[in-house]
Amino acid sequence: MLAILFPQPEEFTLIDVPEPEAGPGELVIHVKSTTICATDFKILHGRFPGVTYPHIPGHEWGGEVVQVGSGVSGFNPGDKVGVEVHVGCGMCPRCREGLYNLCENYGHPEKGHTHIGFTIPGGLAEYCAIPAQAAYVLPGNLGFDHGAFTDTVGIALWAVERGGGVRAGENVAVVGPGALGLLAAQIAHAQGARQVIVVGVKEDRQRLGLAMKM
């Protein structure tokens, strides 16, 4: 399969590598849609601790299940899925609090931690093997491009929830109409906000927000 590889910091190439196999508890996904995050540039420049090289990046993507490993239920070949990149060990104090993105066993897959596109190969490849816990089957009306925003939507949802959520009829202001800001605005609208006000200085992003009819 073809994959983007960072051989070492400040270098990247497109190479042919073996396709992954689904181990116990894993899925192999045929990547159908992916994005490039600013964090990928940090990885390219060697500025993200925990990444070892050579490395296949990519942590915002969606695709189709092609292999289901032993011990996995709830998934079938052909399922459309989006991917959340953090899988905690499930046992440390942070994971037990639900803060698995702060797993105390970060970087230790033998202890159950995985960070897709950071500590294991990511989705800038034709196929990617991931823990089944990281995959979410997409509703039928959503496509692979929507799936590529799964992790990003999770970040925006957490931001809204940390602020106490939105009660029906409230007015909400979102400062910064970037990708995360516009997603947060959509989430607030979906949770029943009466009016969502997006504040920013870039007219193209303001127009995009208006086009979303929030």
NORSUL-V285150 format. One record per residue. N is the residue number from 1. PSI is psi in whole degrees, 0 to 359 (none if undefined). OMEGA is omega in whole degrees, -180 to 180 (* if undefined). D_LAST is the distance of its C-alpha to the last C-alpha in whole Angstrom. Layout:
[[N | PSI | OMEGA | D_LAST] [N | PSI | OMEGA | D_LAST]]
This chain:
[[1 | 158 | 176 | 41] [2 | 144 | 179 | 40] [3 | 150 | 169 | 38] [4 | 129 | -180 | 37] [5 | 134 | 169 | 39] [6 | 98 | -179 | 40] [7 | 322 | 177 | 43] [8 | 168 | 179 | 43] [9 | 141 | 178 | 41] [10 | 10 | 178 | 41] [11 | 142 | 173 | 42] [12 | 155 | -180 | 40] [13 | 161 | 174 | 41] [14 | 119 | -175 | 40] [15 | 168 | 175 | 43] [16 | 122 | -179 | 44] [17 | 161 | 179 | 44] [18 | 146 | 176 | 45] [19 | 143 | 180 | 42] [20 | 158 | 174 | 42] [21 | 149 | 179 | 43] [22 | 115 | 174 | 41] [23 | 181 | 178 | 43] [24 | 132 | 179 | 43] [25 | 10 | -174 | 40] [26 | 163 | 170 | 38] [27 | 149 | 166 | 36] [28 | 126 | -177 | 36] [29 | 133 | 169 | 33] [30 | 110 | -175 | 33] [31 | 125 | -178 | 31] [32 | 334 | -179 | 29] [33 | 137 | -180 | 26] [34 | 157 | 176 | 26] [35 | 171 | 175 | 24] [36 | 122 | -179 | 26] [37 | 156 | 176 | 25] [38 | 331 | 178 | 26] [39 | 330 | 177 | 28] [40 | 326 | 177 | 30] [41 | 324 | 176 | 32] [42 | 319 | 178 | 33] [43 | 316 | 179 | 35] [44 | 320 | -177 | 36] [45 | 8 | 176 | 37] [46 | 27 | -175 | 39] [47 | 20 | 176 | 37] [48 | 109 | -179 | 35] [49 | 145 | 177 | 38] [50 | 343 | 179 | 39] [51 | 131 | 174 | 39] [52 | 153 | -176 | 42] [53 | 150 | 1 | 43] [54 | 154 | -171 | 43] [55 | 138 | 172 | 40] [56 | 114 | -177 | 37] [57 | 187 | 175 | 33] [58 | 110 | -178 | 30] [59 | 11 | 175 | 28] [60 | 94 | -173 | 24] [61 | 164 | 176 | 25] [62 | 162 | -179 | 25] [63 | 199 | -174 | 28] [64 | 131 | 178 | 31] [65 | 129 | 177 | 33] [66 | 338 | 177 | 37] [67 | 141 | 177 | 39] [68 | 120 | -178 | 39] [69 | 168 | 180 | 41] [70 | 145 | 179 | 43] [71 | 3 | -179 | 42] [72 | 133 | 175 | 39] [73 | 160 | 177 | 37] [74 | 1 | 178 | 34] [75 | 147 | 178 | 34] [76 | 150 | 174 | 35] [77 | 135 | -178 | 36] [78 | 345 | 178 | 33] [79 | 136 | 170 | 30] [80 | 130 | -178 | 27] [81 | 152 | 165 | 26] [82 | 162 | -171 | 24] [83 | 131 | 169 | 26] [84 | 133 | -166 | 26] [85 | 342 | -179 | 28] [86 | 129 | 169 | 30] [87 | 112 | -179 | 32] [88 | 170 | 180 | 34] [89 | 335 | 179 | 38] [90 | 357 | -174 | 37] [91 | 333 | -176 | 40] [92 | 164 | -179 | 40] [93 | 320 | -179 | 39] [94 | 317 | 179 | 35] [95 | 321 | -180 | 34] [96 | 336 | 175 | 36] [97 | 355 | -176 | 33] [98 | 3 | -179 | 30] [99 | 58 | -175 | 30] [100 | 344 | 174 | 31] [101 | 348 | 177 | 30] [102 | 26 | -178 | 33] [103 | 132 | -178 | 35] [104 | 352 | 176 | 39] [105 | 28 | -180 | 40] [106 | 133 | 176 | 38] [107 | 8 | -179 | 40] [108 | 83 | -178 | 42] [109 | 333 | 179 | 41] [110 | 343 | 177 | 45] [111 | 6 | 174 | 43] [112 | 359 | -180 | 40] [113 | 141 | 175 | 37] [114 | 138 | 173 | 36] [115 | 98 | -171 | 33] [116 | 129 | -178 | 32] [117 | 0 | 179 | 33] [118 | 299 | 180 | 34] [119 | 348 | 171 | 37] [120 | 163 | -179 | 37] [121 | 143 | -176 | 37] [122 | 200 | -169 | 33] [123 | 9 | 173 | 31] [124 | 56 | -178 | 32] [125 | 167 | -179 | 35] [126 | 328 | -180 | 35] [127 | 152 | -179 | 36] [128 | 133 | 175 | 35] [129 | 130 | -176 | 37] [130 | 157 | 170 | 35] [131 | 140 | -178 | 35] [132 | 332 | -180 | 34] [133 | 341 | -176 | 32] [134 | 350 | -173 | 30] [135 | 145 | 177 | 28] [136 | 123 | 178 | 26] [137 | 130 | -177 | 26] [138 | 141 | 173 | 23] [139 | 156 | -175 | 22] [140 | 334 | -178 | 23] [141 | 2 | 178 | 20] [142 | 145 | -180 | 19] [143 | 184 | -178 | 21] [144 | 327 | 178 | 23] [145 | 323 | 175 | 21] [146 | 319 | -179 | 18] [147 | 329 | -180 | 21] [148 | 345 | -180 | 22] [149 | 8 | -176 | 19] [150 | 308 | -177 | 20] [151 | 321 | -180 | 22] [152 | 319 | 177 | 19] [153 | 323 | 178 | 16] [154 | 321 | 178 | 19] [155 | 314 | -180 | 19] [156 | 320 | 179 | 16] [157 | 318 | 179 | 16] [158 | 321 | 179 | 19] [159 | 317 | 179 | 18] [160 | 318 | -179 | 16] [161 | 323 | 179 | 19] [162 | 333 | 177 | 21] [163 | 9 | 179 | 19] [164 | 3 | -180 | 20] [165 | 187 | -179 | 17] [166 | 128 | 174 | 14] [167 | 146 | -177 | 16] [168 | 132 | 177 | 14] [169 | 351 | 180 | 13] [170 | 155 | 171 | 13] [171 | 141 | -176 | 11] [172 | 136 | 174 | 11] [173 | 133 | 177 | 11] [174 | 122 | 180 | 12] [175 | 116 | 179 | 15] [176 | 98 | -177 | 15] [177 | 46 | 171 | 12] [178 | 192 | -178 | 15] [179 | 313 | -179 | 15] [180 | 321 | 180 | 15] [181 | 316 | -180 | 12] [182 | 326 | 175 | 9] [183 | 318 | 177 | 11] [184 | 321 | 178 | 11] [185 | 319 | 178 | 7] [186 | 320 | 179 | 7] [187 | 316 | 179 | 10] [188 | 318 | 178 | 9] [189 | 316 | -179 | 6] [190 | 334 | -180 | 9] [191 | 5 | 171 | 11] [192 | 12 | 178 | 11] [193 | 138 | 179 | 9] [194 | 317 | 180 | 9] [195 | 134 | 178 | 7] [196 | 120 | -179 | 6] [197 | 122 | 179 | 8] [198 | 125 | -176 | 9] [199 | 127 | 178 | 13] [200 | 176 | -176 | 15] [201 | 351 | -178 | 18] [202 | 117 | -172 | 18] [203 | 325 | -178 | 16] [204 | 324 | 179 | 16] [205 | 326 | 176 | 13] [206 | 319 | 179 | 11] [207 | 322 | 178 | 12] [208 | 318 | 177 | 10] [209 | 318 | 178 | 7] [210 | 323 | -180 | 7] [211 | 336 | 179 | 8] [212 | 353 | 176 | 6] [213 | 50 | 179 | 4] [214 | none | * | 0]]
